[in-house]
Amino acid sequence: MNFRFQHIEYAWLFTALVLFLLLFIFLLLWKKKVIKRIGDGNLVNHLIQNFSVTKFHLKFISVSFAFAFGVIAVMNPRKVGTDEGIIRKGIDVVIALDVSKSMLAQDLQPNRLERAKQLTINLMNKMPNDRIGLVLFAGKAYLQMPLTTDHNAARLFVSSAGPGSVIQQGTLISEALKMSALAFNNKEKRFKSVVLISDGETHDANAIKTAEELSEQGVMVNTIGIGSVEGTTINEPITGEIKKDEAGNSIISKLNEDALKQIASVTNGVYHHLQNSDETVSVLMKQFSQIEKKSFDDDSLLDYKTFFQWFVAAMFLLLLTEFFLPETKSKK
Protein backbone atom coordinates (compact mmCIF):
# COMPACT_ATOMS: atom_id res chain seq x y z
CA MET A 1 0.00 0.00 0.00
CA ASN A 2 2.24 2.76 -1.28
CA PHE A 3 0.20 5.98 -1.02
CA ARG A 4 1.39 9.18 -2.71
CA PHE A 5 0.05 12.66 -3.18
CA GLN A 6 -0.17 13.84 -6.79
CA HIS A 7 0.01 17.53 -5.78
CA ILE A 8 2.15 17.63 -2.64
CA GLU A 9 2.87 21.32 -3.37
CA TYR A 10 -0.52 22.25 -1.89
CA ALA A 11 0.44 20.98 1.57
CA TRP A 12 1.18 24.58 2.64
CA LEU A 13 -2.59 25.15 2.79
CA PHE A 14 -2.63 23.26 6.10
CA THR A 15 -1.03 26.34 7.69
CA ALA A 16 -4.43 28.03 7.37
CA LEU A 17 -5.60 25.77 10.23
CA VAL A 18 -3.29 27.68 12.56
CA LEU A 19 -4.99 30.90 11.47
CA PHE A 20 -8.41 29.36 12.09
CA LEU A 21 -7.32 28.35 15.62
CA LEU A 22 -5.98 31.83 16.39
CA LEU A 23 -9.22 33.43 15.19
CA PHE A 24 -11.24 30.99 17.28
CA ILE A 25 -9.19 31.77 20.41
CA PHE A 26 -9.59 35.50 19.69
CA LEU A 27 -13.37 35.01 19.46
CA LEU A 28 -13.47 33.19 22.81
CA LEU A 29 -11.43 35.95 24.48
CA TRP A 30 -13.68 38.62 22.97
CA LYS A 31 -16.77 36.86 24.33
CA LYS A 32 -15.26 36.78 27.81
CA LYS A 33 -14.57 40.52 27.65
CA VAL A 34 -18.15 41.22 26.60
CA ILE A 35 -19.46 39.15 29.51
CA LYS A 36 -17.25 41.07 31.95
CA ARG A 37 -18.50 44.38 30.60
CA ILE A 38 -22.09 43.37 31.27
CA GLY A 39 -21.12 42.78 34.89
CA ASP A 40 -24.40 41.34 36.18
CA GLY A 41 -23.79 37.59 36.53
CA ASN A 42 -27.48 36.71 36.85
CA LEU A 43 -28.28 38.67 33.70
CA VAL A 44 -25.47 37.00 31.78
CA ASN A 45 -26.54 33.52 32.89
CA HIS A 46 -30.09 34.29 31.84
CA LEU A 47 -29.00 35.52 28.40
CA ILE A 48 -26.83 32.49 27.63
CA GLN A 49 -28.83 29.81 29.45
CA ASN A 50 -29.69 28.04 26.17
CA PHE A 51 -26.22 28.44 24.62
CA SER A 52 -24.19 25.21 24.37
CA VAL A 53 -20.45 25.70 24.65
CA THR A 54 -19.87 22.09 23.64
CA LYS A 55 -21.83 22.44 20.40
CA PHE A 56 -20.09 25.73 19.64
CA HIS A 57 -16.73 23.96 19.90
CA LEU A 58 -18.01 21.04 17.82
CA LYS A 59 -19.01 23.43 15.02
CA PHE A 60 -15.50 24.86 14.93
CA ILE A 61 -13.94 21.38 14.93
CA SER A 62 -16.26 20.32 12.07
CA VAL A 63 -15.25 23.29 9.91
CA SER A 64 -11.56 22.75 10.64
CA PHE A 65 -11.67 19.07 9.74
CA ALA A 66 -13.73 19.87 6.62
CA PHE A 67 -11.02 22.28 5.48
CA ALA A 68 -8.29 19.71 6.20
CA PHE A 69 -10.12 17.02 4.22
CA GLY A 70 -10.61 19.52 1.39
CA VAL A 71 -6.86 20.16 1.23
CA ILE A 72 -6.16 16.42 1.19
CA ALA A 73 -8.66 16.04 -1.67
CA VAL A 74 -6.88 18.77 -3.66
CA MET A 75 -3.56 17.02 -3.07
CA ASN A 76 -5.19 13.86 -4.54
CA PRO A 77 -4.00 10.87 -2.49
CA ARG A 78 -3.47 7.85 -4.71
CA LYS A 79 -1.69 4.54 -4.87
CA VAL A 80 -0.13 2.66 -7.73
CA GLY A 81 -2.23 -0.22 -9.02
CA THR A 82 0.87 -2.39 -9.20
CA ASP A 83 3.93 -2.44 -6.99
CA GLU A 84 6.23 -2.55 -10.02
CA GLY A 85 7.22 0.91 -11.23
CA ILE A 86 8.19 1.54 -14.83
CA ILE A 87 11.76 2.68 -15.25
CA ARG A 88 12.91 4.37 -18.43
CA LYS A 89 16.36 5.37 -19.50
CA GLY A 90 16.70 8.46 -21.64
CA ILE A 91 17.48 12.15 -21.93
CA ASP A 92 15.44 15.35 -21.68
CA VAL A 93 14.89 17.18 -24.96
CA VAL A 94 13.03 20.45 -25.42
CA ILE A 95 11.99 21.22 -28.98
CA ALA A 96 11.81 24.97 -29.60
CA LEU A 97 9.64 25.42 -32.68
CA ASP A 98 9.49 28.72 -34.57
CA VAL A 99 5.85 29.53 -35.43
CA SER A 100 6.38 33.06 -36.75
CA LYS A 101 4.68 34.09 -40.01
CA SER A 102 7.98 33.78 -41.90
CA MET A 103 7.64 30.03 -41.34
CA LEU A 104 4.70 30.08 -43.75
CA ALA A 105 7.11 30.72 -46.65
CA GLN A 106 6.83 28.03 -49.31
CA ASP A 107 10.45 27.49 -50.35
CA LEU A 108 9.85 24.09 -48.71
CA GLN A 109 6.59 22.38 -49.63
CA PRO A 110 3.93 22.73 -48.39
CA ASN A 111 5.64 25.39 -46.24
CA ARG A 112 8.45 25.73 -43.72
CA LEU A 113 6.22 25.27 -40.68
CA GLU A 114 4.57 22.09 -41.91
CA ARG A 115 7.96 20.57 -42.74
CA ALA A 116 9.23 21.56 -39.29
CA LYS A 117 6.21 19.89 -37.67
CA GLN A 118 6.78 16.73 -39.72
CA LEU A 119 10.40 16.69 -38.57
CA THR A 120 9.37 17.14 -34.93
CA ILE A 121 6.93 14.23 -35.02
CA ASN A 122 9.45 11.98 -36.82
CA LEU A 123 12.05 12.84 -34.18
CA MET A 124 9.68 11.99 -31.32
CA ASN A 125 8.93 8.63 -32.95
CA LYS A 126 12.64 7.83 -32.69
CA MET A 127 12.82 8.78 -28.99
CA PRO A 128 10.33 6.52 -27.14
CA ASN A 129 12.42 6.43 -23.95
CA ASP A 130 13.12 10.16 -23.71
CA ARG A 131 11.17 12.99 -22.15
CA ILE A 132 10.08 15.63 -24.64
CA GLY A 133 9.08 19.25 -23.99
CA LEU A 134 7.71 21.77 -26.47
CA VAL A 135 8.33 25.53 -26.67
CA LEU A 136 6.58 27.62 -29.31
CA PHE A 137 8.06 31.00 -30.12
CA ALA A 138 7.84 34.03 -32.37
CA GLY A 139 8.06 37.50 -30.78
CA LYS A 140 7.55 35.74 -27.43
CA ALA A 141 8.14 32.19 -26.24
CA TYR A 142 5.71 29.90 -24.44
CA LEU A 143 6.21 26.52 -22.80
CA GLN A 144 3.47 24.69 -24.62
CA MET A 145 4.19 21.36 -22.97
CA PRO A 146 6.53 20.49 -20.06
CA LEU A 147 8.88 17.51 -20.23
CA THR A 148 6.85 14.33 -20.53
CA THR A 149 7.01 10.78 -21.84
CA ASP A 150 3.43 11.14 -23.10
CA HIS A 151 4.41 11.48 -26.74
CA ASN A 152 0.82 11.14 -27.96
CA ALA A 153 -0.06 14.39 -26.21
CA ALA A 154 3.10 15.96 -27.61
CA ARG A 155 2.08 15.06 -31.16
CA LEU A 156 -1.29 16.76 -30.67
CA PHE A 157 0.41 19.95 -29.49
CA VAL A 158 2.78 19.91 -32.45
CA SER A 159 -0.01 19.27 -34.97
CA SER A 160 -2.01 22.28 -33.74
CA ALA A 161 0.96 24.69 -33.63
CA GLY A 162 0.82 27.74 -35.88
CA PRO A 163 1.34 31.52 -36.02
CA GLY A 164 -1.87 31.95 -34.03
CA SER A 165 -0.27 30.12 -31.08
CA VAL A 166 1.86 33.20 -30.32
CA ILE A 167 0.20 36.61 -30.57
CA GLN A 168 3.37 38.71 -30.75
CA GLN A 169 5.16 38.22 -34.06
CA GLY A 170 8.90 38.30 -34.70
CA THR A 171 11.67 35.74 -34.13
CA LEU A 172 13.21 36.13 -30.68
CA ILE A 173 15.50 33.13 -30.41
CA SER A 174 16.91 34.28 -27.05
CA GLU A 175 13.41 34.10 -25.54
CA ALA A 176 12.97 30.57 -26.93
CA LEU A 177 16.27 29.44 -25.40
CA LYS A 178 15.47 30.97 -22.00
CA MET A 179 12.04 29.33 -21.91
CA SER A 180 13.57 26.00 -22.94
CA ALA A 181 16.10 26.22 -20.10
CA LEU A 182 13.29 26.68 -17.56
CA ALA A 183 11.88 23.28 -18.50
CA PHE A 184 14.99 21.46 -17.27
CA ASN A 185 16.13 20.48 -13.79
CA ASN A 186 18.74 23.13 -12.95
CA LYS A 187 20.42 20.84 -10.41
CA GLU A 188 21.64 18.55 -13.19
CA LYS A 189 24.26 19.52 -15.74
CA ARG A 190 23.80 16.48 -17.94
CA PHE A 191 21.18 14.63 -19.99
CA LYS A 192 19.78 17.86 -21.54
CA SER A 193 19.40 19.11 -25.09
CA VAL A 194 17.42 21.75 -26.98
CA VAL A 195 16.45 21.31 -30.63
CA LEU A 196 15.87 24.76 -32.10
CA ILE A 197 13.91 24.63 -35.37
CA SER A 198 13.77 28.00 -37.12
CA ASP A 199 14.53 29.96 -40.25
CA GLY A 200 16.83 32.06 -38.05
CA GLU A 201 15.39 35.26 -39.47
CA THR A 202 16.28 37.40 -36.49
CA HIS A 203 18.29 40.41 -35.37
CA ASP A 204 18.25 39.13 -31.78
CA ALA A 205 21.59 40.31 -30.37
CA ASN A 206 21.03 38.34 -27.14
CA ALA A 207 20.72 34.94 -28.81
CA ILE A 208 24.43 34.03 -28.65
CA LYS A 209 24.79 35.27 -25.07
CA THR A 210 21.78 33.20 -23.99
CA ALA A 211 23.21 30.15 -25.77
CA GLU A 212 26.46 30.56 -23.84
CA GLU A 213 24.49 30.64 -20.57
CA LEU A 214 22.73 27.41 -21.52
CA SER A 215 26.08 25.83 -22.33
CA GLU A 216 27.26 26.62 -18.79
CA GLN A 217 24.17 24.78 -17.51
CA GLY A 218 25.15 21.69 -19.49
CA VAL A 219 22.55 22.14 -22.24
CA MET A 220 23.45 21.15 -25.80
CA VAL A 221 21.58 23.24 -28.39
CA ASN A 222 21.18 21.63 -31.81
CA THR A 223 19.79 23.95 -34.47
CA ILE A 224 17.83 23.05 -37.58
CA GLY A 225 17.63 25.56 -40.44
CA ILE A 226 14.31 25.75 -42.31
CA GLY A 227 14.04 27.40 -45.72
CA SER A 228 16.43 28.59 -48.41
CA VAL A 229 19.31 31.03 -48.27
CA GLU A 230 17.93 32.73 -51.40
CA GLY A 231 14.59 33.22 -49.68
CA THR A 232 11.07 33.62 -50.97
CA THR A 233 7.93 35.67 -50.44
CA ILE A 234 5.40 35.04 -47.67
CA ASN A 235 1.68 34.66 -48.32
CA GLU A 236 -0.80 36.00 -45.76
CA PRO A 237 -2.63 32.94 -44.36
CA ILE A 238 -6.09 34.58 -44.54
CA THR A 239 -6.02 36.55 -47.81
CA GLY A 240 -3.37 34.55 -49.63
CA GLU A 241 -1.77 37.78 -50.80
CA ILE A 242 2.00 38.33 -50.75
CA LYS A 243 3.12 40.10 -47.59
CA LYS A 244 4.60 43.56 -48.23
CA ASP A 245 6.48 46.16 -46.22
CA GLU A 246 5.42 49.75 -45.55
CA ALA A 247 6.91 50.87 -48.87
CA GLY A 248 4.82 48.34 -50.76
CA ASN A 249 7.73 46.04 -51.60
CA SER A 250 7.34 42.27 -51.32
CA ILE A 251 8.99 40.90 -48.18
CA ILE A 252 11.59 38.21 -48.88
CA SER A 253 12.20 35.77 -46.03
CA LYS A 254 15.66 34.18 -46.06
CA LEU A 255 17.25 31.45 -43.98
CA ASN A 256 19.87 32.95 -41.66
CA GLU A 257 22.30 30.06 -41.29
CA ASP A 258 25.06 32.07 -39.61
CA ALA A 259 23.02 32.81 -36.46
CA LEU A 260 21.91 29.19 -36.11
CA LYS A 261 25.45 27.87 -36.66
CA GLN A 262 26.86 30.16 -33.94
CA ILE A 263 24.24 29.07 -31.42
CA ALA A 264 25.00 25.40 -32.04
CA SER A 265 28.75 25.98 -31.96
CA VAL A 266 28.89 27.64 -28.52
CA THR A 267 26.88 24.78 -26.93
CA ASN A 268 28.77 21.85 -28.55
CA GLY A 269 25.72 21.17 -30.67
CA VAL A 270 25.31 20.72 -34.40
CA TYR A 271 23.64 22.76 -37.11
CA HIS A 272 21.79 21.00 -39.92
CA HIS A 273 19.90 22.41 -42.90
CA LEU A 274 16.63 20.54 -43.30
CA GLN A 275 16.22 18.96 -46.70
CA ASN A 276 15.25 15.42 -45.89
CA SER A 277 13.48 14.67 -42.58
CA ASP A 278 15.01 11.19 -42.12
CA GLU A 279 18.52 12.54 -42.70
CA THR A 280 18.00 15.35 -40.16
CA VAL A 281 16.64 12.90 -37.57
CA SER A 282 19.71 10.69 -38.04
CA VAL A 283 22.02 13.67 -37.46
CA LEU A 284 20.16 14.60 -34.27
CA MET A 285 20.08 11.03 -32.93
CA LYS A 286 23.84 10.83 -33.44
CA GLN A 287 24.24 13.98 -31.36
CA PHE A 288 21.95 12.67 -28.65
CA SER A 289 24.03 9.50 -28.40
CA GLN A 290 26.83 11.68 -27.00
CA ILE A 291 24.64 12.67 -24.05
CA GLU A 292 24.74 10.38 -21.03
CA LYS A 293 21.35 8.77 -20.42
CA LYS A 294 19.69 8.62 -17.01
CA SER A 295 17.05 6.40 -15.42
CA PHE A 296 13.80 7.91 -14.21
CA ASP A 297 10.35 6.77 -13.13
CA ASP A 298 7.69 7.15 -15.79
CA ASP A 299 4.48 7.94 -13.92
CA SER A 300 2.51 8.50 -17.11
CA LEU A 301 2.21 4.75 -17.72
CA LEU A 302 1.30 3.76 -14.15
CA ASP A 303 -2.26 2.81 -13.23
CA TYR A 304 -3.27 4.89 -10.19
CA LYS A 305 -6.23 4.42 -7.89
CA THR A 306 -7.32 7.80 -6.49
CA PHE A 307 -9.03 8.48 -3.16
CA PHE A 308 -9.82 12.22 -3.31
CA GLN A 309 -13.55 11.54 -3.66
CA TRP A 310 -13.71 10.05 -0.15
CA PHE A 311 -12.22 13.18 1.36
CA VAL A 312 -14.57 15.38 -0.67
CA ALA A 313 -17.52 13.38 0.68
CA ALA A 314 -16.20 13.70 4.26
CA MET A 315 -15.73 17.45 3.77
CA PHE A 316 -19.33 17.99 2.62
CA LEU A 317 -20.66 15.76 5.42
CA LEU A 318 -18.82 17.83 8.04
CA LEU A 319 -20.01 21.09 6.49
CA LEU A 320 -23.60 19.84 6.56
CA THR A 321 -23.14 18.80 10.18
CA GLU A 322 -21.85 22.27 11.07
CA PHE A 323 -24.70 23.95 9.19
CA PHE A 324 -27.51 21.99 10.86
CA LEU A 325 -25.94 21.70 14.32
CA PRO A 326 -27.55 24.36 16.53
CA GLU A 327 -25.60 26.28 19.17
CA THR A 328 -28.44 25.87 21.64
CA LYS A 329 -28.82 23.16 24.25
CA SER A 330 -31.06 20.22 23.50
CA LYS A 331 -34.49 20.41 25.13
CA LYS A 332 -35.12 17.71 27.71
Secondary structure by P-SEA (a helix, b strand, c coil): ccccccccccccccaaaaaaaaaaaaaaaaaaaaaaaaccaaaaaaaaccccaaaaaaaaaaaaaaaaaaaaaaabbbbbcccbbbbbbbbbbbbbcccccccccccccccaaaaaaaaaaaaaaacccbbbbbbbbccccccccccccaaaaaaaaaaaccccccccccccaaaaaaaaaaaccccccccbbbbbbccccccccaaaaaaaaaaaabbbbbbbbccccbbbbbcccccccccccccccbbbbbbcaaaaaaaaaaacbbbbbcccaaaaaaaaaaaaaabbbbbbbccccbbbbbcaaaaaaaaaaaaaaaaacccccccc
